Amino acid sequence: MSLPDDTTPPEAANMIVARDVDVHYDDKQALFGVSLDVVGGNVTALIGPSGCGKSTFLRCLNRMNDVIEGCRVSGRIEIEGEDIYDRSLDVVQLRARVGMVFQKPNPFPKSIYDNIAYGPRIHGLAASRGELDEIVERSLVRAGLWDEAKDRLRQPGTSLSGGQQQRLCIARAIAVDPQVVLMDEPCSALDPIATARIEELIDELRQNYTILIVTHSMQQAARVSQRTAFFHLGYLVEVGTTEQIFTNPHDSRTQDYITGRFG
């Protein structure tokens, strides 16, 4: 069992509180007793070697594991005090509150406009076409894509470059005004220039959203996050401020990973 860390500033509010989270895929246990507090308005990076449970934990937060046959999640996860595994919870509404951006850009086979408008339409967030237009524009502006896309909103989302497609997916995720945005290796398929644009965007978005990012790049974690959690073999080993984790880790396994002794 991993204990919640004690490095959260007292004035900071926890957006997400996870306690004793276990995840099984059939007979294989993927997470062991993970307890983690996620501070609102911060970027929290989840780091660790491949297969250590980072993405599994991320998918617990919007119940994406529900769609995986044989997956069982136990423990407790609250977002703003609400148990997200409560049987009465509307999972569709949860996924509107907790947006997700995946490893590879995955625009819908629709126009740029309809990619952004899809979520607001199904959740009834716009009463008129004018309101929908405003949501689309605001989302693209926040995702740093408006200037490049405003004259081609009727073109397919797939006509954009890889980096632009990923920003389109970010715009799509924030169009329903979520509280939390999950990012699972959002830059792994991108070139260095596109990666830099996404990292700048993450820094801007944390003014409005709580962000969790899974990354294999420790340099990226150091650049974009305020807090870092290190996972190893399904356990949460250590969590704290990014500066502390990278300069003065408490656990020798964290030190060994950061210094490249394994990974």
GULUM-746268 format. One record per residue (C-alpha): residue number from 1; residue in three letters; x, y, z. Coordinates in steps of 0.001 Angstrom, whole numbers, plus 500000, padded with zeros to 6 digits. Layout:
// residues N
NODE, gufi, drenfi, xx, yy, zz
NODE, NUM, ala, X, Y, Z
...
//
This chain:
// residues 263
NODE, gufi, drenfi, xx, yy, zz
NODE, 1, met, 500000, 500000, 500000
NODE, 2, ser, 501319, 503460, 499090
NODE, 3, leu, 500619, 506285, 501490
NODE, 4, pro, 499409, 509698, 500346
NODE, 5, asp, 502307, 512132, 500290
NODE, 6, asp, 502636, 514982, 502741
NODE, 7, thr, 504071, 517560, 500353
NODE, 8, thr, 500742, 519072, 499291
NODE, 9, pro, 500669, 522752, 500292
NODE, 10, pro, 497913, 523243, 502876
NODE, 11, glu, 496167, 525903, 500792
NODE, 12, ala, 495975, 523657, 497709
NODE, 13, ala, 492747, 521767, 497138
NODE, 14, asn, 492838, 518153, 496019
NODE, 15, met, 490794, 517718, 492852
NODE, 16, ile, 491291, 513932, 492878
NODE, 17, val, 491767, 511640, 495865
NODE, 18, ala, 492604, 507973, 495206
NODE, 19, arg, 492891, 505486, 498059
NODE, 20, asp, 494069, 501862, 497984
NODE, 21, val, 493355, 501385, 494276
NODE, 22, asp, 493950, 497851, 492988
NODE, 23, val, 493452, 496872, 489354
NODE, 24, his, 493298, 493317, 488020
NODE, 25, tyr, 493177, 492180, 484409
NODE, 26, asp, 491701, 488708, 484890
NODE, 27, asp, 494305, 486945, 487097
NODE, 28, lys, 497049, 489550, 486618
NODE, 29, gln, 497262, 492391, 489104
NODE, 30, ala, 498380, 495650, 487478
NODE, 31, leu, 498070, 498127, 490376
NODE, 32, phe, 498696, 497500, 494070
NODE, 33, gly, 497153, 499772, 496704
NODE, 34, val, 497759, 503083, 494957
NODE, 35, ser, 496894, 506169, 497027
NODE, 36, leu, 497428, 509531, 495373
NODE, 37, asp, 496191, 513090, 495881
NODE, 38, val, 496032, 515224, 492718
NODE, 39, val, 496159, 518951, 493381
NODE, 40, gly, 493739, 521097, 491389
NODE, 41, gly, 495160, 523562, 488855
NODE, 42, asn, 498432, 521658, 488556
NODE, 43, val, 500050, 519401, 486006
NODE, 44, thr, 500871, 516050, 487612
NODE, 45, ala, 503254, 513827, 485652
NODE, 46, leu, 503094, 510043, 486019
NODE, 47, ile, 506499, 508548, 485251
NODE, 48, gly, 508053, 505099, 485380
NODE, 49, pro, 509212, 502272, 483106
NODE, 50, ser, 506936, 500617, 480549
NODE, 51, gly, 504284, 498364, 482076
NODE, 52, cys, 504523, 499935, 485532
NODE, 53, gly, 500844, 500929, 485785
NODE, 54, lys, 500906, 504614, 484781
NODE, 55, ser, 498346, 504338, 481985
NODE, 56, thr, 496272, 501828, 483945
NODE, 57, phe, 495937, 504345, 486778
NODE, 58, leu, 495150, 507161, 484332
NODE, 59, arg, 492345, 505106, 482788
NODE, 60, cys, 490859, 504537, 486258
NODE, 61, leu, 490138, 508250, 486525
NODE, 62, asn, 487546, 508320, 483738
NODE, 63, arg, 486606, 504643, 484000
NODE, 64, met, 488047, 503759, 480611
NODE, 65, asn, 489044, 500448, 482189
NODE, 66, asp, 485320, 499641, 482299
NODE, 67, val, 485443, 498811, 478588
NODE, 68, ile, 488280, 496266, 479016
NODE, 69, glu, 486941, 492753, 479485
NODE, 70, gly, 488164, 491089, 482666
NODE, 71, cys, 489328, 494348, 484277
NODE, 72, arg, 488409, 494893, 487926
NODE, 73, val, 489058, 498074, 489886
NODE, 74, ser, 488788, 498246, 493678
NODE, 75, gly, 489554, 500963, 496195
NODE, 76, arg, 488127, 504462, 496154
NODE, 77, ile, 488575, 507378, 493745
NODE, 78, glu, 486890, 510703, 494367
NODE, 79, ile, 486757, 513773, 492149
NODE, 80, glu, 485791, 516846, 494143
NODE, 81, gly, 484514, 514545, 496887
NODE, 82, glu, 482313, 512393, 494616
NODE, 83, asp, 482983, 508659, 494403
NODE, 84, ile, 483371, 508054, 490667
NODE, 85, tyr, 482773, 504309, 491072
NODE, 86, asp, 479402, 504831, 492750
NODE, 87, arg, 476826, 502626, 490982
NODE, 88, ser, 474479, 505592, 490509
NODE, 89, leu, 477122, 507697, 488729
NODE, 90, asp, 476504, 508521, 485052
NODE, 91, val, 479715, 507410, 483319
NODE, 92, val, 478948, 509534, 480244
NODE, 93, gln, 478801, 512629, 482442
NODE, 94, leu, 482001, 511554, 484198
NODE, 95, arg, 483835, 511394, 480869
NODE, 96, ala, 482601, 514894, 480074
NODE, 97, arg, 484129, 516072, 483375
NODE, 98, val, 487342, 514116, 482771
NODE, 99, gly, 488579, 514560, 479203
NODE, 100, met, 491221, 512323, 477641
NODE, 101, val, 493907, 512802, 475009
NODE, 102, phe, 495518, 509635, 473706
NODE, 103, gln, 498999, 508673, 472568
NODE, 104, lys, 498220, 508930, 468863
NODE, 105, pro, 496072, 511747, 467507
NODE, 106, asn, 492633, 510274, 466802
NODE, 107, pro, 490407, 512884, 465162
NODE, 108, phe, 486929, 511672, 464250
NODE, 109, pro, 486294, 511152, 460512
NODE, 110, lys, 484477, 514471, 460462
NODE, 111, ser, 485261, 518108, 459738
NODE, 112, ile, 487422, 520135, 462101
NODE, 113, tyr, 484270, 521971, 463216
NODE, 114, asp, 482295, 518775, 463844
NODE, 115, asn, 485179, 517221, 465803
NODE, 116, ile, 484895, 520052, 468323
NODE, 117, ala, 481110, 520372, 468185
NODE, 118, tyr, 480457, 516657, 468782
NODE, 119, gly, 480744, 516714, 472593
NODE, 120, pro, 478820, 519959, 473169
NODE, 121, arg, 476029, 518650, 470900
NODE, 122, ile, 475550, 515319, 472685
NODE, 123, his, 475735, 516970, 476110
NODE, 124, gly, 473334, 519758, 475147
NODE, 125, leu, 475776, 522550, 475955
NODE, 126, ala, 474708, 524851, 473121
NODE, 127, ala, 471168, 526197, 472706
NODE, 128, ser, 471807, 527633, 469252
NODE, 129, arg, 474173, 527444, 466303
NODE, 130, gly, 475694, 530725, 467446
NODE, 131, glu, 476529, 529277, 470867
NODE, 132, leu, 478034, 526199, 469212
NODE, 133, asp, 480151, 528428, 466972
NODE, 134, glu, 481423, 530231, 470077
NODE, 135, ile, 482328, 526954, 471802
NODE, 136, val, 484201, 525728, 468712
NODE, 137, glu, 486130, 528970, 468385
NODE, 138, arg, 486935, 529195, 472106
NODE, 139, ser, 488151, 525589, 472194
NODE, 140, leu, 490375, 526039, 469151
NODE, 141, val, 491770, 529298, 470571
NODE, 142, arg, 492569, 527587, 473896
NODE, 143, ala, 494223, 524717, 472019
NODE, 144, gly, 496356, 527153, 470020
NODE, 145, leu, 494830, 526007, 466719
NODE, 146, trp, 492365, 528766, 465788
NODE, 147, asp, 494672, 530775, 463514
NODE, 148, glu, 495652, 527655, 461571
NODE, 149, ala, 492138, 526199, 461360
NODE, 150, lys, 489684, 529108, 461188
NODE, 151, asp, 489626, 529176, 457363
NODE, 152, arg, 489325, 525403, 456988
NODE, 153, leu, 486725, 524403, 459572
NODE, 154, arg, 484806, 522347, 456989
NODE, 155, gln, 487869, 520326, 456002
NODE, 156, pro, 488427, 516885, 457569
NODE, 157, gly, 490298, 516800, 460862
NODE, 158, thr, 492573, 514221, 459261
NODE, 159, ser, 493791, 516865, 456784
NODE, 160, leu, 495798, 518506, 459573
NODE, 161, ser, 499418, 517654, 460396
NODE, 162, gly, 500156, 515255, 463265
NODE, 163, gly, 500851, 518030, 465754
NODE, 164, gln, 497769, 519950, 464639
NODE, 165, gln, 495654, 516804, 464941
NODE, 166, gln, 496810, 516357, 468533
NODE, 167, arg, 495894, 519968, 469318
NODE, 168, leu, 492521, 519301, 467650
NODE, 169, cys, 492043, 516341, 470003
NODE, 170, ile, 492912, 518580, 472950
NODE, 171, ala, 490388, 521164, 471694
NODE, 172, arg, 487800, 518385, 471394
NODE, 173, ala, 488493, 517262, 474974
NODE, 174, ile, 488113, 520756, 476449
NODE, 175, ala, 485056, 521725, 474361
NODE, 176, val, 482746, 520250, 477046
NODE, 177, asp, 484587, 522278, 479705
NODE, 178, pro, 485953, 519387, 481787
NODE, 179, gln, 487495, 519779, 485221
NODE, 180, val, 490308, 517333, 484505
NODE, 181, val, 492260, 516523, 481330
NODE, 182, leu, 494126, 513206, 481116
NODE, 183, met, 496974, 512912, 478613
NODE, 184, asp, 498485, 509516, 477844
NODE, 185, glu, 501881, 510054, 476158
NODE, 186, pro, 500411, 512906, 474061
NODE, 187, cys, 503699, 513727, 472336
NODE, 188, ser, 505143, 510286, 471652
NODE, 189, ala, 504031, 510317, 467990
NODE, 190, leu, 505100, 513910, 467356
NODE, 191, asp, 508256, 515609, 466114
NODE, 192, pro, 510244, 517926, 468431
NODE, 193, ile, 508646, 521136, 467119
NODE, 194, ala, 505109, 519801, 467534
NODE, 195, thr, 506077, 518438, 470972
NODE, 196, ala, 507255, 521897, 472049
NODE, 197, arg, 503918, 523390, 470945
NODE, 198, ile, 501968, 520805, 472948
NODE, 199, glu, 504149, 521422, 476027
NODE, 200, glu, 503520, 525171, 475781
NODE, 201, leu, 499826, 524434, 475455
NODE, 202, ile, 499830, 522209, 478556
NODE, 203, asp, 501359, 525054, 480553
NODE, 204, glu, 498624, 527433, 479350
NODE, 205, leu, 495792, 524951, 479948
NODE, 206, arg, 496658, 524361, 483592
NODE, 207, gln, 495266, 527842, 484309
NODE, 208, asn, 491815, 526361, 483608
NODE, 209, tyr, 492139, 522598, 484079
NODE, 210, thr, 493737, 520005, 486316
NODE, 211, ile, 496021, 517930, 484083
NODE, 212, leu, 497562, 514482, 484495
NODE, 213, ile, 500120, 513415, 481926
NODE, 214, val, 501708, 510018, 481450
NODE, 215, thr, 505137, 510424, 479888
NODE, 216, his, 508193, 508276, 479270
NODE, 217, ser, 510278, 511442, 478944
NODE, 218, met, 511666, 512593, 482263
NODE, 219, gln, 512779, 515814, 480575
NODE, 220, gln, 509187, 516445, 479543
NODE, 221, ala, 507923, 515707, 483056
NODE, 222, ala, 510449, 518170, 484449
NODE, 223, arg, 509425, 520842, 481930
NODE, 224, val, 505630, 520669, 482144
NODE, 225, ser, 504646, 519425, 485607
NODE, 226, gln, 504469, 520869, 489095
NODE, 227, arg, 504068, 517468, 490736
NODE, 228, thr, 505420, 514048, 489762
NODE, 229, ala, 504416, 510524, 490759
NODE, 230, phe, 506819, 507617, 490143
NODE, 231, phe, 505325, 504179, 489483
NODE, 232, his, 507232, 500887, 489463
NODE, 233, leu, 505891, 497347, 488994
NODE, 234, gly, 502327, 498447, 489740
NODE, 235, tyr, 503174, 500368, 492904
NODE, 236, leu, 503187, 504109, 493455
NODE, 237, val, 506685, 504455, 494894
NODE, 238, glu, 506868, 508178, 495518
NODE, 239, val, 505024, 511423, 494801
NODE, 240, gly, 505944, 515028, 495488
NODE, 241, thr, 506803, 518299, 493852
NODE, 242, thr, 508576, 517776, 490542
NODE, 243, glu, 511634, 519615, 491847
NODE, 244, gln, 511866, 517358, 494900
NODE, 245, ile, 511358, 514145, 492927
NODE, 246, phe, 514080, 515058, 490438
NODE, 247, thr, 516612, 516613, 492811
NODE, 248, asn, 516033, 514881, 496153
NODE, 249, pro, 513974, 511688, 495785
NODE, 250, his, 513288, 509829, 499025
NODE, 251, asp, 513289, 506312, 497556
NODE, 252, ser, 516346, 504638, 496026
NODE, 253, arg, 514187, 503195, 493212
NODE, 254, thr, 513176, 506717, 492172
NODE, 255, gln, 516825, 507783, 492255
NODE, 256, asp, 517865, 504780, 490163
NODE, 257, tyr, 515174, 505442, 487560
NODE, 258, ile, 515899, 509158, 487273
NODE, 259, thr, 519639, 508558, 486935
NODE, 260, gly, 519081, 505945, 484226
NODE, 261, arg, 520115, 502827, 486131
NODE, 262, phe, 516968, 501114, 484895
NODE, 263, gly, 514020, 502028, 482741
//
